[in-house]
């Protein structure tokens, strides 16, 4: 029954009830009339609403048990945002022992575990409820794209939807059997418009205040950025570090989401684990254009506007000006070098990768704290070598380490820690030739420009080194 017809029927029913009540009251004695008058009697609209609610409850109770809705949970990794879990909502509580990874299919993905839950949340333990949580395989970010089957970004298209089939029977707690079928149940793609889409859950992005504006008073340029604020900062009475993240040129445009989705350079600092030990502010820049290039040219409005933004935030928020860090890849690496040269006091240290600048123009940052990462398979390596050689020539102290990109974190740490624990103010890390990516069997393949930052923010010790630098 359509909603409009329901209301008409409900109003008619309420009118009939009111008419019958009036007839009965007229036949009763006067004392009874006084007694009725003292009771609280619902109005006709109230009765109509009560009838409508009752009808809806009956319809819901009589509905066939089955899948109500499909949700995706999306997390951000070194190779970008991917669907990590699918949550299926049923209209009745599901028996966990009736489920296995073979019960369901998620199109083009591999299910690794199945649990039940009473809440629409990811869980590692079964809890009695009407939600079924599917864990999906997440592959290594340095797996070559041609082997990937974990829903990674295609070009610049983020895949945040999923299609589920319940192939096998599922048993409810009350014994009802929900028959398997070939029916497909899907989430809707995209963000669902201005009001959002509650079927697409994005906990990593949701931590940020999105798309702030900064009107630079010097250049009259409007800059856009996302802003993360540590929990409880306003009441703590303490000051906090700030991390500025500038992406590579692939993320330029007007999308505040894509700057966060394209990799974990902005979101890695906001994880619960990192914030528990290292609470900090995080700024991720949103540039409308590629404002810096390999010819040593840049838009001054964007460059100096970004620097003014950091100064403005320092005045408005409890930021520890002795612990302001810049990080970024490719375009972000180059921009960080230039800003550090223009204002040596603005940043405490930098963790930058896969970029370079004219050695003569940035030779004066030789005394600043720099952590550099590049793949030997990246053409940027030869150019960055020249930067490091110039800084060393000018008196900078350099520690070097070369490690295999496909090595285990323990093996990488054994090599990297030696450089990070040295007294050098410049640590130069390289991913060894032919080890920057891999095939499905884990065999080493060549690295690349972009493979560098797929790995970079998860390397052992690098984030800790950055936050250990102070003025």
Secondary structure, 3 states (H helix, E strand, C coil): CCHHHHHHHHHHHHHHHHHHHHHHHHHCCHHHHHHHHCCCCCCHHHHHHHHHHHHHHHHHHHCCCCEEEEEEEEEEECCEEEEEEEEEEEEEEECHHHCCCCCEEECCCCEEEEEEECCCCCCCCCCCEEEEEEEECCCCCCECHHHCCCCCCECCECCCCCEEEECCCEEECCCCEECCCCCEEECCCCCCCCCCCCCEECHHHHCCEEEEEEECCCCCCEEEEEEECCCCHHHHCCCEEEEEEECCHHHCCCCHHHHHHCCCCCCHHHCHHHHHHCCEEEEEEECCCCCECCCCCECHHHHHHHHHHHHHHHHHCCEEEEEEEEEEECHHHHHHHHHHHHCCCCCCEEEEECCCCCCCCCHHHHHCEEEEEEECCCCHHHHHHHHHHHHHHCCCCEEEEEECCCCCHHHHHHHHHHHHCCCCCEEEEEECCCCCEECCCCCEECCCHHHHHHHHCCCCCHHHHHHHCCC
